[in-house]
Amino acid sequence: MIDRLFDISNKLASNVPVDFERFISKEIAWDYKLIGISGARGSGKTILLLQQMKKMLEKGKNSLFISLDDIYFTENKLLYFAEEFEKNGGEYLFIDEVHKYKNWSQELKNIYDTALDLKVVFTSSSALEIHKGSHDLSRRALVYNLRGLSFREFLELKYEIKILPVKLEQILKNLTEKTIEVNNKIKIFPKFNEYLKEGYYPFFKDLKLNYLKQLSTTVNLVIETDLPAIHKIDFNSVIKLKKLVSIIAQIAPYKPNIEKLAQQIETTRPTLLKYLFYLDKAQIIQWLGSDAYGINYLNKPDKIFLGNTNIAYAFSDNKANTGNIRETFFLNQLSQNHTVTYPKQGDFLVDEKFLFEIGGKNKTNKQIAGIKNAYIAADDIEYGYGNKIPLWLFGFLY
C-alpha cells in the first residue's frame, strides 16, 4: 500500500508541467521546517507542490508527495507515516489537502517535534484557519496564501507573454514606463476583458471545460464539501450558504443590511455574520471593512464584494455590471500584498495611505479633490496621466 503512494508520487512528479510557475514560488522559504500554503479551490496549490517536489527530486533529495484524501489515510496515521518516511531517509514531505484529515494540526505539530530531519510543506483550503487548529501552529509554521492568477500571470500562462511585476509605489510615482512596456507587447483591452471573465483560475487551460460552468461547480464544492469539513456545519447551513451566495452575486458590491439579509436566508444575525466570514475565508466573497486589522464575525462588513471578477460572470449569466467588475478587480488584485479598507471618502484606502476612486475613462477628480495621495484607477485607457492610472495596470502587482 505504501509502495502505491510512492508510485503515485513519482508519476505525478514526472507529468507535472514546469513551463509556468506561480509568483509565490519565489517567495516561499522552501527549506523551512514546516510550511503551509492556503488558497482557494482551483488556485493551483497542488501543481505548486508537485513542481517543488520535482525540483527537490532533481537535486537528489528524497522527496514524496501525498494527498490526505487518499484512502490510505482513512486507516493510517499521518504521524506514523511521516516518522517512518524520515527513518528511511525522507527529507521533504509534500502534503496536499490537509483540511481533509481529522487531526491535521495535532499530527503536524507532532511531526515537527519528532521528525527532526524532515521538512514538511502542506496545503489547505483558504477556508481553514491554520493557526486556529486544535494545536496552534503559529510558532512553528510559515504560512503563505495563494490567490488566483493576477492579470500578469494570466498573460504569461496563456499567451507566454512575460512581464515582470511592479510595486504599487512604482506605479504611483512613474507609471509611464510600465504602460509603454505592456502596450508595446499586446493590445491590452481584449486580453484584459478576457482575464476579467475567464482568467483568474489556472484551470482555464483545460480546453475541454466550460470554464464558467466549472467555476460554478467549484464554488458549490467549496460550500458542500470544504466548509462542512472545516466548520462542522450541517446540511441546512449548506442550503442557506448557497442561497446567501446567490443573493450576494446579484447585488454585490453593496453595503449590507445585516438584519434584512439574515431574514432573507432565515437565520440569525450572529449566524449570518459567521456565514459571511466563512465565505470570505474561502475567497468566494470579499469582506471590506474600515478596520485595517482584519475581519471577524463579531463586526459587520462595511461592503461586500464577490471574491473575483470571474465569479461575478459565473453567477450573472455573463451579464456582470461593468462598475462592479472594476471595483472587484481592483480590490482583488490589491489584497494580495496590501491592506485595503473602506474609506469615508472615495472607494478604497490602501495601506491606510493611498486613496483610490474607481471608474471609466471619463472619471474626474471631483470626489477626491484636494486630498493628498488620491488617485483614479480608470478603465478603458491605455496610458495614464497625472493621478489617473489605467485600471489594468494594477493587475501587474504580483
C-alpha positions as CSV (number, residue, x, y, z in Angstrom):
1,M,0.0,0.0,0.0
2,I,2.8,2.4,0.8
3,D,4.6,1.4,-2.4
4,R,1.4,2.6,-4.2
5,L,1.8,6.1,-2.6
6,F,5.4,6.3,-3.9
7,D,4.3,5.2,-7.3
8,I,1.6,7.8,-7.4
9,S,4.0,10.5,-6.2
10,N,6.6,9.7,-8.9
11,K,4.1,9.5,-11.6
12,L,2.6,12.9,-10.7
13,A,6.1,14.4,-10.5
14,S,7.1,13.2,-13.9
15,N,3.9,14.6,-15.5
16,V,3.7,18.0,-13.8
17,P,4.1,21.0,-16.2
18,V,7.1,23.2,-15.3
19,D,6.9,25.9,-18.0
20,F,5.0,28.2,-15.8
21,E,5.3,28.9,-12.0
22,R,3.1,30.9,-9.8
23,F,4.5,34.2,-8.3
24,I,4.6,32.8,-4.8
25,S,7.1,30.1,-5.7
26,K,9.9,32.5,-5.5
27,E,8.7,34.0,-2.2
28,I,8.4,30.7,-0.2
29,A,11.3,29.8,2.1
30,W,11.3,26.2,0.9
31,D,14.0,25.0,3.3
32,Y,12.0,26.0,6.4
33,K,10.9,23.0,8.5
34,L,7.2,23.5,8.3
35,I,5.4,25.5,5.6
36,G,1.7,25.9,5.0
37,I,0.1,27.1,1.7
38,S,-3.5,28.0,1.8
39,G,-5.6,29.1,-1.1
40,A,-9.0,28.8,-2.8
41,R,-10.0,25.6,-4.5
42,G,-8.7,25.8,-8.1
43,S,-6.0,28.3,-7.4
44,G,-3.2,25.8,-8.3
45,K,-1.9,24.7,-4.9
46,T,-1.4,21.1,-5.9
47,I,0.6,22.0,-9.0
48,L,2.8,24.3,-6.9
49,L,3.5,21.5,-4.5
50,L,4.3,19.0,-7.3
51,Q,6.6,21.4,-9.1
52,Q,8.6,22.0,-6.0
53,M,8.8,18.3,-5.2
54,K,10.1,17.7,-8.8
55,K,12.8,20.3,-8.2
56,M,13.9,18.5,-5.0
57,L,14.0,15.1,-6.7
58,E,16.2,16.6,-9.4
59,K,18.5,17.8,-6.7
60,G,18.8,14.3,-5.3
61,K,16.6,15.0,-2.3
62,N,14.4,12.1,-1.1
63,S,11.0,13.7,-1.5
64,L,7.4,12.5,-1.5
65,F,4.0,13.9,-2.4
66,I,0.9,12.6,-0.7
67,S,-2.7,13.7,-0.6
68,L,-4.7,13.2,2.6
69,D,-7.9,12.5,0.8
70,D,-6.3,9.2,-0.3
71,I,-8.0,6.1,1.2
72,Y,-4.7,5.0,2.8
73,F,-5.1,7.8,5.4
74,T,-8.5,6.7,6.5
75,E,-6.9,3.9,8.4
76,N,-3.3,5.0,8.8
77,K,-2.0,7.9,10.8
78,L,-0.1,10.7,9.0
79,L,2.3,11.0,12.0
80,Y,3.4,7.4,11.8
81,F,3.8,7.6,8.1
82,A,5.9,10.7,8.3
83,E,8.1,9.3,11.0
84,E,8.7,6.1,9.0
85,F,9.5,8.1,5.9
86,E,12.1,10.1,7.8
87,K,13.7,7.0,9.3
88,N,14.2,5.7,5.8
89,G,16.0,8.8,4.6
90,G,13.0,11.0,3.7
91,E,13.9,14.7,3.5
92,Y,10.9,16.5,2.1
93,L,7.3,15.5,2.6
94,F,4.7,17.4,0.5
95,I,1.2,17.0,1.9
96,D,-1.9,18.0,-0.1
97,E,-5.4,18.6,1.2
98,V,-4.5,18.7,4.9
99,H,-8.0,20.0,5.8
100,K,-9.5,16.7,4.8
101,Y,-7.6,14.9,7.6
102,K,-9.3,14.9,11.0
103,N,-6.3,15.5,13.3
104,W,-4.2,17.6,11.0
105,S,-3.0,20.3,13.4
106,Q,-2.0,17.8,16.2
107,E,-0.2,15.5,13.9
108,L,1.6,18.2,12.1
109,K,2.8,19.6,15.4
110,N,4.0,16.1,16.4
111,I,5.8,15.6,13.1
112,Y,7.5,19.0,13.7
113,D,8.6,17.9,17.2
114,T,9.7,14.3,16.5
115,A,10.8,14.0,12.8
116,L,13.7,16.4,13.3
117,D,15.3,15.9,9.9
118,L,12.1,16.1,7.9
119,K,10.9,19.2,6.1
120,V,7.1,19.4,5.6
121,V,5.1,21.5,3.1
122,F,1.3,21.2,3.3
123,T,-1.6,22.8,1.5
124,S,-5.1,23.6,2.8
125,S,-8.3,25.3,1.8
126,S,-8.2,29.1,2.4
127,A,-11.3,28.5,4.5
128,L,-9.1,26.7,7.1
129,E,-7.6,29.0,9.7
130,I,-4.3,27.2,10.0
131,H,-3.3,29.0,13.2
132,K,-6.6,28.1,14.9
133,G,-6.5,24.3,14.8
134,S,-6.7,22.3,17.9
135,H,-3.0,22.6,18.3
136,D,-1.6,26.1,17.5
137,L,1.0,26.0,14.7
138,S,1.7,29.8,14.7
139,R,5.1,29.3,16.4
140,R,6.1,26.5,14.0
141,A,4.7,27.0,10.5
142,L,5.4,29.7,7.9
143,V,2.0,30.2,6.2
144,Y,1.5,31.6,2.7
145,N,-1.7,32.5,0.9
146,L,-2.0,31.6,-2.8
147,R,-4.6,33.7,-4.6
148,G,-5.8,33.1,-8.2
149,L,-3.8,34.4,-11.2
150,S,-3.0,38.0,-11.5
151,F,-3.6,39.6,-14.9
152,R,0.2,39.5,-15.4
153,E,0.3,35.8,-14.6
154,F,-2.6,35.1,-16.9
155,L,-0.8,36.7,-19.8
156,E,2.3,34.5,-19.1
157,L,0.3,31.3,-18.7
158,K,-2.0,31.6,-21.7
159,Y,0.0,33.7,-24.1
160,E,3.6,33.2,-22.9
161,I,3.9,37.0,-22.6
162,K,6.4,37.5,-19.7
163,I,6.3,40.9,-17.9
164,L,7.9,41.4,-14.5
165,P,5.7,42.5,-11.7
166,V,5.7,46.1,-10.5
167,K,5.4,47.6,-7.0
168,L,2.5,49.9,-6.1
169,E,4.8,52.7,-5.3
170,Q,6.4,52.5,-8.7
171,I,3.0,52.7,-10.4
172,L,2.2,55.8,-8.4
173,K,5.5,57.6,-8.9
174,N,6.2,56.7,-12.6
175,L,3.5,54.8,-14.4
176,T,4.7,55.7,-17.9
177,E,7.5,53.1,-18.3
178,K,5.3,50.1,-17.4
179,T,2.3,51.2,-19.5
180,I,4.6,51.7,-22.5
181,E,6.2,48.2,-22.0
182,V,2.9,46.4,-21.8
183,N,1.2,48.3,-24.7
184,N,4.2,47.6,-26.9
185,K,3.7,43.9,-26.4
186,I,-0.1,43.4,-26.5
187,K,-3.4,45.1,-27.4
188,I,-4.4,45.5,-23.8
189,F,-8.2,45.7,-23.8
190,P,-9.1,42.3,-25.5
191,K,-6.7,40.5,-23.1
192,F,-7.9,42.4,-20.1
193,N,-11.5,41.7,-20.8
194,E,-10.8,38.0,-21.3
195,Y,-9.0,37.9,-18.0
196,L,-11.8,39.5,-16.1
197,K,-14.2,36.9,-17.4
198,E,-12.2,33.7,-17.6
199,G,-8.7,34.2,-16.5
200,Y,-8.4,34.0,-12.7
201,Y,-8.2,30.3,-12.1
202,P,-5.5,28.2,-13.8
203,F,-7.9,25.5,-14.9
204,F,-8.9,27.7,-17.9
205,K,-6.0,25.8,-19.5
206,D,-8.2,22.7,-19.8
207,L,-9.9,23.5,-23.1
208,K,-12.4,20.6,-22.6
209,L,-14.1,22.6,-19.8
210,N,-16.9,25.1,-20.0
211,Y,-14.9,27.5,-17.7
212,L,-17.7,29.4,-16.1
213,K,-19.8,26.2,-15.6
214,Q,-16.7,24.6,-14.0
215,L,-16.2,27.7,-11.8
216,S,-19.8,27.5,-10.6
217,T,-19.3,23.8,-9.8
218,T,-16.1,24.7,-7.9
219,V,-17.9,27.2,-5.7
220,N,-20.6,24.7,-5.0
221,L,-17.9,22.1,-4.0
222,V,-16.4,24.6,-1.5
223,I,-19.8,25.1,0.1
224,E,-20.9,21.5,0.0
225,T,-17.6,19.8,0.9
226,D,-14.9,22.2,2.3
227,L,-16.9,24.3,4.6
228,P,-18.8,21.4,6.3
229,A,-15.4,19.6,6.8
230,I,-13.8,22.6,8.3
231,H,-16.5,24.3,10.2
232,K,-18.7,21.3,11.0
233,I,-21.8,22.9,9.5
234,D,-24.9,20.8,8.7
235,F,-26.9,20.3,5.5
236,N,-29.4,23.1,6.5
237,S,-26.5,25.5,6.7
238,V,-25.2,24.4,3.3
239,I,-28.5,25.3,1.8
240,K,-28.5,28.7,3.5
241,L,-25.0,29.4,2.3
242,K,-25.9,28.6,-1.3
243,K,-28.9,31.0,-1.0
244,L,-26.6,33.7,0.5
245,V,-24.1,33.4,-2.3
246,S,-26.9,33.6,-4.9
247,I,-28.3,36.8,-3.3
248,I,-24.8,38.4,-3.0
249,A,-24.0,37.6,-6.6
250,Q,-27.0,39.6,-7.8
251,I,-26.2,42.7,-5.9
252,A,-22.5,42.8,-4.9
253,P,-20.7,45.0,-4.3
254,Y,-23.1,46.6,-1.8
255,K,-23.4,47.9,1.8
256,P,-25.2,45.0,3.6
257,N,-28.3,45.4,5.7
258,I,-27.4,42.5,8.0
259,E,-30.8,42.2,9.6
260,K,-32.6,42.1,6.3
261,L,-30.1,39.7,4.8
262,A,-30.5,37.4,7.8
263,Q,-34.3,37.4,7.3
264,Q,-33.8,36.5,3.6
265,I,-31.9,33.3,4.4
266,E,-33.9,32.6,7.5
267,T,-31.2,32.8,10.1
268,T,-30.0,34.9,13.0
269,R,-27.7,37.9,12.7
270,P,-24.7,36.2,14.5
271,T,-25.1,33.2,12.3
272,L,-25.2,35.3,9.1
273,L,-22.0,37.1,10.1
274,K,-20.4,33.7,10.6
275,Y,-21.5,32.6,7.2
276,L,-20.1,35.8,5.6
277,F,-16.8,35.2,7.5
278,Y,-16.6,31.6,6.2
279,L,-17.3,32.7,2.6
280,D,-14.6,35.4,2.8
281,K,-12.0,33.0,4.1
282,A,-12.9,30.6,1.3
283,Q,-12.4,33.6,-1.2
284,I,-15.9,33.3,-2.6
285,I,-16.7,36.8,-1.4
286,Q,-14.5,39.7,-0.2
287,W,-15.4,41.4,3.0
288,L,-14.4,45.1,3.1
289,G,-14.2,46.9,6.4
290,S,-12.9,50.2,7.7
291,D,-10.6,48.4,10.2
292,A,-7.1,47.8,8.9
293,Y,-6.5,45.0,11.4
294,G,-8.7,42.4,9.6
295,I,-12.1,40.9,9.8
296,N,-14.0,38.9,12.4
297,Y,-17.6,37.7,12.7
298,L,-18.4,40.0,15.6
299,N,-18.5,43.1,13.4
300,K,-20.4,43.5,10.2
301,P,-18.6,44.3,6.9
302,D,-19.0,47.9,5.5
303,K,-19.2,46.5,2.0
304,I,-19.4,43.1,0.4
305,F,-17.8,42.1,-3.0
306,L,-17.6,38.8,-4.8
307,G,-14.2,37.1,-4.5
308,N,-13.1,37.9,-8.0
309,T,-14.5,39.0,-11.3
310,N,-14.8,35.5,-12.8
311,I,-17.2,34.6,-10.0
312,A,-19.3,37.6,-10.9
313,Y,-19.6,36.4,-14.5
314,A,-20.3,32.8,-13.5
315,F,-23.3,33.8,-11.3
316,S,-24.7,36.6,-13.5
317,D,-25.4,34.7,-16.8
318,N,-22.5,36.6,-18.4
319,K,-24.1,40.0,-17.7
320,A,-22.0,41.3,-14.9
321,N,-22.2,45.1,-14.2
322,T,-19.2,47.0,-15.5
323,G,-18.8,49.2,-12.5
324,N,-19.0,46.3,-10.1
325,I,-16.4,44.4,-12.2
326,R,-14.0,47.3,-12.0
327,E,-14.2,47.6,-8.2
328,T,-14.0,43.8,-7.7
329,F,-10.9,43.6,-9.8
330,F,-9.1,46.4,-8.0
331,L,-9.9,45.0,-4.5
332,N,-8.9,41.5,-5.5
333,Q,-5.5,42.4,-7.0
334,L,-4.5,44.9,-4.3
335,S,-5.5,42.5,-1.5
336,Q,-2.6,40.1,-2.2
337,N,0.2,42.3,-0.9
338,H,-1.6,45.3,0.6
339,T,-4.2,46.3,3.2
340,V,-7.4,47.6,1.7
341,T,-10.1,49.2,3.8
342,Y,-13.3,51.1,3.3
343,P,-12.7,54.9,3.5
344,K,-15.1,57.7,4.4
345,Q,-14.4,59.3,1.1
346,G,-13.5,57.5,-2.2
347,D,-13.8,53.8,-3.0
348,F,-10.7,52.2,-1.4
349,L,-8.0,53.2,1.1
350,V,-4.8,51.2,0.5
351,D,-2.2,50.7,3.3
352,E,-4.0,53.4,5.3
353,K,-2.3,56.0,3.0
354,F,-3.4,55.9,-0.7
355,L,-7.0,56.8,-1.6
356,F,-8.5,55.4,-4.8
357,E,-11.6,56.2,-6.8
358,I,-12.5,53.6,-9.5
359,G,-14.3,54.5,-12.7
360,G,-14.3,54.7,-16.5
361,K,-12.1,56.9,-18.7
362,N,-14.2,60.0,-18.1
363,K,-13.9,59.7,-14.3
364,T,-13.0,63.1,-12.8
365,N,-11.2,64.2,-9.6
366,K,-14.4,65.7,-8.2
367,Q,-14.9,63.2,-5.4
368,I,-11.3,63.2,-4.3
369,A,-10.4,66.9,-5.0
370,G,-7.9,68.4,-2.5
371,I,-7.0,65.0,-0.9
372,K,-3.3,64.1,-0.6
373,N,-2.2,60.8,-2.2
374,A,-5.5,60.4,-4.0
375,Y,-5.7,58.6,-7.4
376,I,-8.2,57.5,-10.0
377,A,-8.0,53.9,-11.3
378,A,-9.6,54.4,-14.7
379,D,-10.9,51.7,-17.1
380,D,-10.7,51.9,-20.9
381,I,-7.4,54.0,-21.0
382,E,-4.1,52.7,-22.3
383,Y,-1.9,55.3,-20.7
384,G,-2.2,57.2,-17.6
385,Y,-1.5,60.9,-16.8
386,G,-1.4,62.9,-13.6
387,N,-3.2,61.0,-10.9
388,K,-5.2,58.9,-13.4
389,I,-3.9,55.4,-13.7
390,P,-5.0,52.6,-16.1
391,L,-7.1,50.1,-14.1
392,W,-5.5,47.1,-15.8
393,L,-2.0,48.2,-14.6
394,F,-3.0,47.0,-11.1
395,G,-3.0,43.5,-12.5
396,F,0.8,43.6,-12.6
397,L,1.4,43.9,-8.8
398,Y,2.1,40.1,-8.4
